[in-house]
Amino acid sequence: METIVRGLYSRVTRKTVDEVELHDPDLPRNVQPEKLVKELEGKRVTDVRRRGKYVLLEVAGNKLVTIHLRMTGKLLVCSRDEDTDYQRITFSFKEDGKLVMDDLRRLGTLDLLESEDEEPLSSLGIEPFTDSYEWEEFRELFETTQPLKLTLLDQNKITGLGNIYASEVLFRAKLSPLASGNEISETGKKRLFEVIPEVLSEAIEKNGTTFSNFRDSSGESGNFQDFLRIYQKEGKPCPDCGTEIVRTDQSGRGTYYCPSCQDKGKN
Ligand SMILES: [Zn+2]
């Protein structure tokens, strides 16, 4: 996500939106299609940033186009005469090029906001790399009987950790994804607090997530696979102790862990 946003920032910021084509009128959730187009055409993009899993395009007049890509959404920068297969909205720029939201399964969302104090951004949880990421607040999130993995995925508690990162973070912190916050020690929570930004920084360095339909803004794959130690490695030996890595399901999503290093009894 951070990779996508950095790529977009350098390619899109300071350009002026010449034309907005809404290929999918059902895309905007909180604004009429005509109003969306009218609000954005002729406006300069002043910033591109991230809040949790949302990409924010700020345009002159402090309007925020807030996009969530979900499963198959992509934001692609291409030349003006290029079309992509599953376009939902296109922002063509006066200077050159255009920004396309392409989305095979059409699960991505778009909202037009006046500020970050509005939904869906206002209810987002604490966020690594910002002032909101603070130990006292963090530990309170884990005063719960909810399994650790699910707390990590809850965007109202901590933003920016997807399914892949949650498994990797717990492996590096040597905590069982099945243990609840209440079952882990203070030092375990502290390890988790420290490991999260480390894992995210490493992931950014490795250029984001490369899984089949998740690309950076130029459509390039990164080398993120090298970074994964546990995710989708079931049956393979744990890189730390050699025990066979196990896969289980939590809320319908795959969790990968080493039953020895991440033994619930050792938390
Ligand atoms: Zn192990």
Residues whose N, C-alpha, C, O or C-beta is under 5 A from the ligand:
A	BS01	ZN	C238 D240 C241 G242 T243 C258 S260 C261
